[in-house]
Amino acid sequence: MGTPGPSTVYTTEAVLSVFERNDEPHEPLTSSEIADELGCSSQTVRNRLKELSEEGEIQTKKVGARSRVWWLP
């Protein structure tokens, strides 16, 4: 029996393509907006966005007590 886990992997390309398909590619997006576009949970997206931020692929800023936006540098 296989290991349980997500059936879809959200690659760097998949996440970055959400920004690139946007009318304004450098417009900040929330994890919820990206999750809606990819059809997955906000937590899944937040985990991947955090990794991409640490790798320097995207930038982020906290905009409220529990809110954060993400954008292409």
PDB file of N, CA, C and O in Angstrom:
ATOM      1  N   MET A   1       0.843  -1.171   0.000  1.00  0.00           N
ATOM      2  CA  MET A   1       0.000   0.000   0.000  1.00  0.00           C
ATOM      3  C   MET A   1       0.892   1.239   0.000  1.00  0.00           C
ATOM      4  O   MET A   1       1.909   1.271   0.693  1.00  0.00           O
ATOM      5  N   GLY A   2       0.513   2.269  -0.782  1.00  0.00           N
ATOM      6  CA  GLY A   2       1.306   3.487  -0.889  1.00  0.00           C
ATOM      7  C   GLY A   2       1.167   4.384   0.333  1.00  0.00           C
ATOM      8  O   GLY A   2       0.304   4.184   1.187  1.00  0.00           O
ATOM      9  N   THR A   3       2.029   5.359   0.383  1.00  0.00           N
ATOM     10  CA  THR A   3       2.001   6.329   1.459  1.00  0.00           C
ATOM     11  C   THR A   3       0.886   7.338   1.208  1.00  0.00           C
ATOM     12  O   THR A   3       0.800   7.897   0.115  1.00  0.00           O
ATOM     13  N   PRO A   4       0.032   7.582   2.199  1.00  0.00           N
ATOM     14  CA  PRO A   4      -1.020   8.575   1.988  1.00  0.00           C
ATOM     15  C   PRO A   4      -0.424   9.966   1.876  1.00  0.00           C
ATOM     16  O   PRO A   4       0.619  10.258   2.461  1.00  0.00           O
ATOM     17  N   GLY A   5      -1.088  10.811   1.127  1.00  0.00           N
ATOM     18  CA  GLY A   5      -0.610  12.170   0.970  1.00  0.00           C
ATOM     19  C   GLY A   5      -1.338  12.845  -0.167  1.00  0.00           C
ATOM     20  O   GLY A   5      -2.224  12.253  -0.784  1.00  0.00           O
ATOM     21  N   PRO A   6      -0.972  14.071  -0.445  1.00  0.00           N
ATOM     22  CA  PRO A   6      -1.659  14.802  -1.508  1.00  0.00           C
ATOM     23  C   PRO A   6      -1.392  14.175  -2.861  1.00  0.00           C
ATOM     24  O   PRO A   6      -0.294  13.687  -3.127  1.00  0.00           O
ATOM     25  N   SER A   7      -2.410  14.193  -3.717  1.00  0.00           N
ATOM     26  CA  SER A   7      -2.255  13.594  -5.033  1.00  0.00           C
ATOM     27  C   SER A   7      -1.681  14.601  -6.037  1.00  0.00           C
ATOM     28  O   SER A   7      -1.212  14.201  -7.103  1.00  0.00           O
ATOM     29  N   THR A   8      -1.710  15.868  -5.723  1.00  0.00           N
ATOM     30  CA  THR A   8      -1.214  16.897  -6.619  1.00  0.00           C
ATOM     31  C   THR A   8      -0.057  17.633  -5.957  1.00  0.00           C
ATOM     32  O   THR A   8      -0.143  18.037  -4.797  1.00  0.00           O
ATOM     33  N   VAL A   9       1.009  17.799  -6.699  1.00  0.00           N
ATOM     34  CA  VAL A   9       2.153  18.557  -6.204  1.00  0.00           C
ATOM     35  C   VAL A   9       2.092  19.933  -6.857  1.00  0.00           C
ATOM     36  O   VAL A   9       1.987  20.048  -8.078  1.00  0.00           O
ATOM     37  N   TYR A  10       2.158  20.962  -6.040  1.00  0.00           N
ATOM     38  CA  TYR A  10       2.117  22.323  -6.551  1.00  0.00           C
ATOM     39  C   TYR A  10       3.551  22.802  -6.732  1.00  0.00           C
ATOM     40  O   TYR A  10       4.206  23.258  -5.795  1.00  0.00           O
ATOM     41  N   THR A  11       4.007  22.683  -7.960  1.00  0.00           N
ATOM     42  CA  THR A  11       5.382  23.003  -8.301  1.00  0.00           C
ATOM     43  C   THR A  11       5.608  24.513  -8.282  1.00  0.00           C
ATOM     44  O   THR A  11       4.668  25.306  -8.233  1.00  0.00           O
ATOM     45  N   THR A  12       6.858  24.874  -8.321  1.00  0.00           N
ATOM     46  CA  THR A  12       7.221  26.282  -8.433  1.00  0.00           C
ATOM     47  C   THR A  12       6.535  26.897  -9.643  1.00  0.00           C
ATOM     48  O   THR A  12       5.982  27.994  -9.558  1.00  0.00           O
ATOM     49  N   GLU A  13       6.571  26.198 -10.758  1.00  0.00           N
ATOM     50  CA  GLU A  13       5.979  26.701 -11.992  1.00  0.00           C
ATOM     51  C   GLU A  13       4.478  26.912 -11.850  1.00  0.00           C
ATOM     52  O   GLU A  13       3.953  27.915 -12.334  1.00  0.00           O
ATOM     53  N   ALA A  14       3.780  25.995 -11.200  1.00  0.00           N
ATOM     54  CA  ALA A  14       2.328  26.112 -11.033  1.00  0.00           C
ATOM     55  C   ALA A  14       1.972  27.333 -10.200  1.00  0.00           C
ATOM     56  O   ALA A  14       1.061  28.085 -10.546  1.00  0.00           O
ATOM     57  N   VAL A  15       2.690  27.528  -9.106  1.00  0.00           N
ATOM     58  CA  VAL A  15       2.403  28.661  -8.228  1.00  0.00           C
ATOM     59  C   VAL A  15       2.783  29.974  -8.912  1.00  0.00           C
ATOM     60  O   VAL A  15       2.009  30.931  -8.886  1.00  0.00           O
ATOM     61  N   LEU A  16       3.952  30.027  -9.514  1.00  0.00           N
ATOM     62  CA  LEU A  16       4.382  31.257 -10.181  1.00  0.00           C
ATOM     63  C   LEU A  16       3.490  31.602 -11.364  1.00  0.00           C
ATOM     64  O   LEU A  16       3.318  32.779 -11.684  1.00  0.00           O
ATOM     65  N   SER A  17       2.920  30.596 -12.015  1.00  0.00           N
ATOM     66  CA  SER A  17       2.054  30.864 -13.163  1.00  0.00           C
ATOM     67  C   SER A  17       0.799  31.623 -12.756  1.00  0.00           C
ATOM     68  O   SER A  17       0.222  32.333 -13.580  1.00  0.00           O
ATOM     69  N   VAL A  18       0.362  31.493 -11.507  1.00  0.00           N
ATOM     70  CA  VAL A  18      -0.801  32.254 -11.041  1.00  0.00           C
ATOM     71  C   VAL A  18      -0.476  33.744 -11.089  1.00  0.00           C
ATOM     72  O   VAL A  18      -1.302  34.547 -11.522  1.00  0.00           O
ATOM     73  N   PHE A  19       0.711  34.109 -10.650  1.00  0.00           N
ATOM     74  CA  PHE A  19       1.126  35.512 -10.707  1.00  0.00           C
ATOM     75  C   PHE A  19       1.236  35.978 -12.162  1.00  0.00           C
ATOM     76  O   PHE A  19       0.800  37.078 -12.502  1.00  0.00           O
ATOM     77  N   GLU A  20       1.814  35.144 -13.006  1.00  0.00           N
ATOM     78  CA  GLU A  20       2.059  35.520 -14.392  1.00  0.00           C
ATOM     79  C   GLU A  20       0.774  35.627 -15.203  1.00  0.00           C
ATOM     80  O   GLU A  20       0.710  36.420 -16.143  1.00  0.00           O
ATOM     81  N   ARG A  21      -0.249  34.850 -14.862  1.00  0.00           N
ATOM     82  CA  ARG A  21      -1.537  34.917 -15.568  1.00  0.00           C
ATOM     83  C   ARG A  21      -2.353  36.126 -15.137  1.00  0.00           C
ATOM     84  O   ARG A  21      -3.290  36.516 -15.834  1.00  0.00           O
ATOM     85  N   ASN A  22      -2.017  36.717 -14.012  1.00  0.00           N
ATOM     86  CA  ASN A  22      -2.716  37.887 -13.508  1.00  0.00           C
ATOM     87  C   ASN A  22      -2.478  39.064 -14.457  1.00  0.00           C
ATOM     88  O   ASN A  22      -1.410  39.161 -15.062  1.00  0.00           O
ATOM     89  N   ASP A  23      -3.454  39.950 -14.591  1.00  0.00           N
ATOM     90  CA  ASP A  23      -3.297  41.120 -15.462  1.00  0.00           C
ATOM     91  C   ASP A  23      -2.085  41.954 -15.078  1.00  0.00           C
ATOM     92  O   ASP A  23      -1.407  42.512 -15.941  1.00  0.00           O
ATOM     93  N   GLU A  24      -1.817  42.036 -13.789  1.00  0.00           N
ATOM     94  CA  GLU A  24      -0.654  42.756 -13.268  1.00  0.00           C
ATOM     95  C   GLU A  24       0.241  41.745 -12.552  1.00  0.00           C
ATOM     96  O   GLU A  24       0.015  41.476 -11.372  1.00  0.00           O
ATOM     97  N   PRO A  25       1.251  41.171 -13.221  1.00  0.00           N
ATOM     98  CA  PRO A  25       2.049  40.095 -12.632  1.00  0.00           C
ATOM     99  C   PRO A  25       2.734  40.441 -11.314  1.00  0.00           C
ATOM    100  O   PRO A  25       3.042  39.545 -10.527  1.00  0.00           O
ATOM    101  N   HIS A  26       2.974  41.722 -11.064  1.00  0.00           N
ATOM    102  CA  HIS A  26       3.654  42.105  -9.824  1.00  0.00           C
ATOM    103  C   HIS A  26       2.687  42.574  -8.744  1.00  0.00           C
ATOM    104  O   HIS A  26       3.111  43.055  -7.693  1.00  0.00           O
ATOM    105  N   GLU A  27       1.385  42.433  -9.001  1.00  0.00           N
ATOM    106  CA  GLU A  27       0.370  42.783  -8.001  1.00  0.00           C
ATOM    107  C   GLU A  27       0.410  41.764  -6.864  1.00  0.00           C
ATOM    108  O   GLU A  27       0.441  40.560  -7.121  1.00  0.00           O
ATOM    109  N   PRO A  28       0.409  42.220  -5.627  1.00  0.00           N
ATOM    110  CA  PRO A  28       0.398  41.273  -4.502  1.00  0.00           C
ATOM    111  C   PRO A  28      -0.887  40.453  -4.483  1.00  0.00           C
ATOM    112  O   PRO A  28      -1.973  40.964  -4.758  1.00  0.00           O
ATOM    113  N   LEU A  29      -0.743  39.183  -4.155  1.00  0.00           N
ATOM    114  CA  LEU A  29      -1.878  38.276  -4.027  1.00  0.00           C
ATOM    115  C   LEU A  29      -1.871  37.637  -2.643  1.00  0.00           C
ATOM    116  O   LEU A  29      -0.819  37.502  -2.017  1.00  0.00           O
ATOM    117  N   THR A  30      -3.041  37.249  -2.178  1.00  0.00           N
ATOM    118  CA  THR A  30      -3.132  36.519  -0.911  1.00  0.00           C
ATOM    119  C   THR A  30      -3.034  35.030  -1.197  1.00  0.00           C
ATOM    120  O   THR A  30      -3.226  34.594  -2.332  1.00  0.00           O
ATOM    121  N   SER A  31      -2.737  34.259  -0.172  1.00  0.00           N
ATOM    122  CA  SER A  31      -2.686  32.805  -0.343  1.00  0.00           C
ATOM    123  C   SER A  31      -4.057  32.262  -0.723  1.00  0.00           C
ATOM    124  O   SER A  31      -4.144  31.278  -1.458  1.00  0.00           O
ATOM    125  N   SER A  32      -5.121  32.879  -0.242  1.00  0.00           N
ATOM    126  CA  SER A  32      -6.480  32.437  -0.598  1.00  0.00           C
ATOM    127  C   SER A  32      -6.753  32.630  -2.082  1.00  0.00           C
ATOM    128  O   SER A  32      -7.362  31.770  -2.718  1.00  0.00           O
ATOM    129  N   GLU A  33      -6.307  33.758  -2.643  1.00  0.00           N
ATOM    130  CA  GLU A  33      -6.497  33.999  -4.075  1.00  0.00           C
ATOM    131  C   GLU A  33      -5.749  32.959  -4.900  1.00  0.00           C
ATOM    132  O   GLU A  33      -6.269  32.462  -5.898  1.00  0.00           O
ATOM    133  N   ILE A  34      -4.541  32.634  -4.487  1.00  0.00           N
ATOM    134  CA  ILE A  34      -3.737  31.649  -5.209  1.00  0.00           C
ATOM    135  C   ILE A  34      -4.345  30.259  -5.052  1.00  0.00           C
ATOM    136  O   ILE A  34      -4.406  29.494  -6.014  1.00  0.00           O
ATOM    137  N   ALA A  35      -4.794  29.932  -3.844  1.00  0.00           N
ATOM    138  CA  ALA A  35      -5.422  28.628  -3.597  1.00  0.00           C
ATOM    139  C   ALA A  35      -6.673  28.459  -4.443  1.00  0.00           C
ATOM    140  O   ALA A  35      -6.907  27.382  -4.991  1.00  0.00           O
ATOM    141  N   ASP A  36      -7.480  29.507  -4.557  1.00  0.00           N
ATOM    142  CA  ASP A  36      -8.682  29.437  -5.393  1.00  0.00           C
ATOM    143  C   ASP A  36      -8.321  29.154  -6.837  1.00  0.00           C
ATOM    144  O   ASP A  36      -8.982  28.358  -7.505  1.00  0.00           O
ATOM    145  N   GLU A  37      -7.281  29.799  -7.313  1.00  0.00           N
ATOM    146  CA  GLU A  37      -6.847  29.617  -8.702  1.00  0.00           C
ATOM    147  C   GLU A  37      -6.330  28.196  -8.945  1.00  0.00           C
ATOM    148  O   GLU A  37      -6.562  27.620 -10.007  1.00  0.00           O
ATOM    149  N   LEU A  38      -5.629  27.636  -7.957  1.00  0.00           N
ATOM    150  CA  LEU A  38      -5.057  26.294  -8.112  1.00  0.00           C
ATOM    151  C   LEU A  38      -6.017  25.182  -7.695  1.00  0.00           C
ATOM    152  O   LEU A  38      -5.802  24.017  -8.029  1.00  0.00           O
ATOM    153  N   GLY A  39      -7.073  25.539  -6.967  1.00  0.00           N
ATOM    154  CA  GLY A  39      -8.028  24.529  -6.526  1.00  0.00           C
ATOM    155  C   GLY A  39      -7.504  23.683  -5.380  1.00  0.00           C
ATOM    156  O   GLY A  39      -7.704  22.468  -5.359  1.00  0.00           O
ATOM    157  N   CYS A  40      -6.836  24.314  -4.432  1.00  0.00           N
ATOM    158  CA  CYS A  40      -6.316  23.591  -3.277  1.00  0.00           C
ATOM    159  C   CYS A  40      -6.539  24.426  -2.019  1.00  0.00           C
ATOM    160  O   CYS A  40      -7.124  25.507  -2.086  1.00  0.00           O
ATOM    161  N   SER A  41      -6.083  23.934  -0.891  1.00  0.00           N
ATOM    162  CA  SER A  41      -6.296  24.651   0.372  1.00  0.00           C
ATOM    163  C   SER A  41      -5.306  25.803   0.520  1.00  0.00           C
ATOM    164  O   SER A  41      -4.213  25.789  -0.046  1.00  0.00           O
ATOM    165  N   SER A  42      -5.723  26.797   1.298  1.00  0.00           N
ATOM    166  CA  SER A  42      -4.842  27.934   1.574  1.00  0.00           C
ATOM    167  C   SER A  42      -3.585  27.485   2.310  1.00  0.00           C
ATOM    168  O   SER A  42      -2.503  28.021   2.070  1.00  0.00           O
ATOM    169  N   GLN A  43      -3.716  26.515   3.197  1.00  0.00           N
ATOM    170  CA  GLN A  43      -2.555  26.028   3.951  1.00  0.00           C
ATOM    171  C   GLN A  43      -1.531  25.387   3.018  1.00  0.00           C
ATOM    172  O   GLN A  43      -0.328  25.588   3.184  1.00  0.00           O
ATOM    173  N   THR A  44      -1.997  24.623   2.047  1.00  0.00           N
ATOM    174  CA  THR A  44      -1.096  24.013   1.070  1.00  0.00           C
ATOM    175  C   THR A  44      -0.323  25.099   0.336  1.00  0.00           C
ATOM    176  O   THR A  44       0.893  25.003   0.166  1.00  0.00           O
ATOM    177  N   VAL A  45      -1.034  26.127  -0.094  1.00  0.00           N
ATOM    178  CA  VAL A  45      -0.399  27.227  -0.816  1.00  0.00           C
ATOM    179  C   VAL A  45       0.558  27.995   0.089  1.00  0.00           C
ATOM    180  O   VAL A  45       1.665  28.329  -0.331  1.00  0.00           O
ATOM    181  N   ARG A  46       0.148  28.280   1.323  1.00  0.00           N
ATOM    182  CA  ARG A  46       1.033  29.019   2.241  1.00  0.00           C
ATOM    183  C   ARG A  46       2.354  28.288   2.445  1.00  0.00           C
ATOM    184  O   ARG A  46       3.414  28.913   2.480  1.00  0.00           O
ATOM    185  N   ASN A  47       2.292  26.971   2.578  1.00  0.00           N
ATOM    186  CA  ASN A  47       3.526  26.190   2.749  1.00  0.00           C
ATOM    187  C   ASN A  47       4.446  26.358   1.543  1.00  0.00           C
ATOM    188  O   ASN A  47       5.649  26.567   1.699  1.00  0.00           O
ATOM    189  N   ARG A  48       3.883  26.266   0.352  1.00  0.00           N
ATOM    190  CA  ARG A  48       4.690  26.385  -0.863  1.00  0.00           C
ATOM    191  C   ARG A  48       5.196  27.818  -1.040  1.00  0.00           C
ATOM    192  O   ARG A  48       6.339  28.025  -1.446  1.00  0.00           O
ATOM    193  N   LEU A  49       4.340  28.819  -0.732  1.00  0.00           N
ATOM    194  CA  LEU A  49       4.759  30.212  -0.846  1.00  0.00           C
ATOM    195  C   LEU A  49       5.911  30.522   0.104  1.00  0.00           C
ATOM    196  O   LEU A  49       6.831  31.261  -0.248  1.00  0.00           O
ATOM    197  N   LYS A  50       5.861  29.963   1.292  1.00  0.00           N
ATOM    198  CA  LYS A  50       6.944  30.176   2.261  1.00  0.00           C
ATOM    199  C   LYS A  50       8.259  29.636   1.700  1.00  0.00           C
ATOM    200  O   LYS A  50       9.298  30.289   1.804  1.00  0.00           O
ATOM    201  N   GLU A  51       8.211  28.452   1.109  1.00  0.00           N
ATOM    202  CA  GLU A  51       9.409  27.869   0.506  1.00  0.00           C
ATOM    203  C   GLU A  51       9.934  28.759  -0.626  1.00  0.00           C
ATOM    204  O   GLU A  51      11.134  29.019  -0.719  1.00  0.00           O
ATOM    205  N   LEU A  52       9.017  29.222  -1.481  1.00  0.00           N
ATOM    206  CA  LEU A  52       9.420  30.067  -2.605  1.00  0.00           C
ATOM    207  C   LEU A  52      10.010  31.386  -2.127  1.00  0.00           C
ATOM    208  O   LEU A  52      10.937  31.913  -2.743  1.00  0.00           O
ATOM    209  N   SER A  53       9.484  31.912  -1.045  1.00  0.00           N
ATOM    210  CA  SER A  53      10.015  33.147  -0.468  1.00  0.00           C
ATOM    211  C   SER A  53      11.430  32.925   0.062  1.00  0.00           C
ATOM    212  O   SER A  53      12.312  33.759  -0.143  1.00  0.00           O
ATOM    213  N   GLU A  54      11.640  31.812   0.736  1.00  0.00           N
ATOM    214  CA  GLU A  54      12.967  31.487   1.264  1.00  0.00           C
ATOM    215  C   GLU A  54      13.978  31.278   0.144  1.00  0.00           C
ATOM    216  O   GLU A  54      15.170  31.522   0.326  1.00  0.00           O
ATOM    217  N   GLU A  55      13.498  30.823  -1.025  1.00  0.00           N
ATOM    218  CA  GLU A  55      14.366  30.602  -2.180  1.00  0.00           C
ATOM    219  C   GLU A  55      14.578  31.882  -2.993  1.00  0.00           C
ATOM    220  O   GLU A  55      15.368  31.892  -3.937  1.00  0.00           O
ATOM    221  N   GLY A  56      13.878  32.960  -2.631  1.00  0.00           N
ATOM    222  CA  GLY A  56      14.011  34.227  -3.328  1.00  0.00           C
ATOM    223  C   GLY A  56      13.187  34.344  -4.598  1.00  0.00           C
ATOM    224  O   GLY A  56      13.363  35.296  -5.359  1.00  0.00           O
ATOM    225  N   GLU A  57      12.293  33.397  -4.841  1.00  0.00           N
ATOM    226  CA  GLU A  57      11.462  33.420  -6.044  1.00  0.00           C
ATOM    227  C   GLU A  57      10.342  34.450  -5.945  1.00  0.00           C
ATOM    228  O   GLU A  57       9.938  35.022  -6.958  1.00  0.00           O
ATOM    229  N   ILE A  58       9.834  34.692  -4.734  1.00  0.00           N
ATOM    230  CA  ILE A  58       8.779  35.661  -4.502  1.00  0.00           C
ATOM    231  C   ILE A  58       9.099  36.449  -3.237  1.00  0.00           C
ATOM    232  O   ILE A  58       9.979  36.076  -2.462  1.00  0.00           O
ATOM    233  N   GLN A  59       8.375  37.536  -3.045  1.00  0.00           N
ATOM    234  CA  GLN A  59       8.533  38.336  -1.835  1.00  0.00           C
ATOM    235  C   GLN A  59       7.209  38.354  -1.084  1.00  0.00           C
ATOM    236  O   GLN A  59       6.154  38.073  -1.654  1.00  0.00           O
ATOM    237  N   THR A  60       7.275  38.687   0.195  1.00  0.00           N
ATOM    238  CA  THR A  60       6.088  38.682   1.026  1.00  0.00           C
ATOM    239  C   THR A  60       6.140  39.815   2.035  1.00  0.00           C
ATOM    240  O   THR A  60       7.204  40.344   2.357  1.00  0.00           O
ATOM    241  N   LYS A  61       4.960  40.171   2.522  1.00  0.00           N
ATOM    242  CA  LYS A  61       4.849  41.202   3.537  1.00  0.00           C
ATOM    243  C   LYS A  61       3.612  40.923   4.374  1.00  0.00           C
ATOM    244  O   LYS A  61       2.550  40.594   3.846  1.00  0.00           O
ATOM    245  N   LYS A  62       3.760  41.059   5.673  1.00  0.00           N
ATOM    246  CA  LYS A  62       2.628  40.918   6.573  1.00  0.00           C
ATOM    247  C   LYS A  62       1.818  42.207   6.501  1.00  0.00           C
ATOM    248  O   LYS A  62       2.381  43.297   6.606  1.00  0.00           O
ATOM    249  N   VAL A  63       0.496  42.092   6.323  1.00  0.00           N
ATOM    250  CA  VAL A  63      -0.347  43.277   6.153  1.00  0.00           C
ATOM    251  C   VAL A  63      -1.455  43.374   7.204  1.00  0.00           C
ATOM    252  O   VAL A  63      -2.340  44.222   7.092  1.00  0.00           O
ATOM    253  N   GLY A  64      -1.412  42.539   8.191  1.00  0.00           N
ATOM    254  CA  GLY A  64      -2.394  42.552   9.263  1.00  0.00           C
ATOM    255  C   GLY A  64      -1.991  41.557  10.318  1.00  0.00           C
ATOM    256  O   GLY A  64      -0.936  40.931  10.225  1.00  0.00           O
ATOM    257  N   ALA A  65      -2.822  41.412  11.313  1.00  0.00           N
ATOM    258  CA  ALA A  65      -2.499  40.498  12.398  1.00  0.00           C
ATOM    259  C   ALA A  65      -2.293  39.076  11.893  1.00  0.00           C
ATOM    260  O   ALA A  65      -1.420  38.360  12.384  1.00  0.00           O
ATOM    261  N   ARG A  66      -3.094  38.666  10.914  1.00  0.00           N
ATOM    262  CA  ARG A  66      -2.985  37.304  10.399  1.00  0.00           C
ATOM    263  C   ARG A  66      -2.973  37.255   8.874  1.00  0.00           C
ATOM    264  O   ARG A  66      -3.253  36.213   8.282  1.00  0.00           O
ATOM    265  N   SER A  67      -2.652  38.367   8.243  1.00  0.00           N
ATOM    266  CA  SER A  67      -2.697  38.441   6.784  1.00  0.00           C
ATOM    267  C   SER A  67      -1.320  38.712   6.208  1.00  0.00           C
ATOM    268  O   SER A  67      -0.495  39.402   6.808  1.00  0.00           O
ATOM    269  N   ARG A  68      -1.096  38.155   5.039  1.00  0.00           N
ATOM    270  CA  ARG A  68       0.176  38.307   4.349  1.00  0.00           C
ATOM    271  C   ARG A  68      -0.124  38.346   2.853  1.00  0.00           C
ATOM    272  O   ARG A  68      -1.032  37.664   2.378  1.00  0.00           O
ATOM    273  N   VAL A  69       0.646  39.149   2.113  1.00  0.00           N
ATOM    274  CA  VAL A  69       0.537  39.172   0.652  1.00  0.00           C
ATOM    275  C   VAL A  69       1.863  38.703   0.067  1.00  0.00           C
ATOM    276  O   VAL A  69       2.906  38.741   0.720  1.00  0.00           O
ATOM    277  N   TRP A  70       1.788  38.261  -1.187  1.00  0.00           N
ATOM    278  CA  TRP A  70       2.937  37.682  -1.888  1.00  0.00           C
ATOM    279  C   TRP A  70       2.994  38.293  -3.280  1.00  0.00           C
ATOM    280  O   TRP A  70       1.951  38.579  -3.868  1.00  0.00           O
ATOM    281  N   TRP A  71       4.209  38.502  -3.826  1.00  0.00           N
ATOM    282  CA  TRP A  71       4.341  39.054  -5.161  1.00  0.00           C
ATOM    283  C   TRP A  71       5.673  38.640  -5.767  1.00  0.00           C
ATOM    284  O   TRP A  71       6.595  38.202  -5.079  1.00  0.00           O
ATOM    285  N   LEU A  72       5.734  38.798  -7.093  1.00  0.00           N
ATOM    286  CA  LEU A  72       6.988  38.539  -7.797  1.00  0.00           C
ATOM    287  C   LEU A  72       7.923  39.712  -7.577  1.00  0.00           C
ATOM    288  O   LEU A  72       7.483  40.861  -7.617  1.00  0.00           O
ATOM    289  N   PRO A  73       9.204  39.454  -7.345  1.00  0.00           N
ATOM    290  CA  PRO A  73      10.151  40.565  -7.150  1.00  0.00           C
ATOM    291  C   PRO A  73      10.377  41.342  -8.437  1.00  0.00           C
ATOM    292  O   PRO A  73      11.143  42.306  -8.450  1.00  0.00           O
TER     293      PRO A  73
END
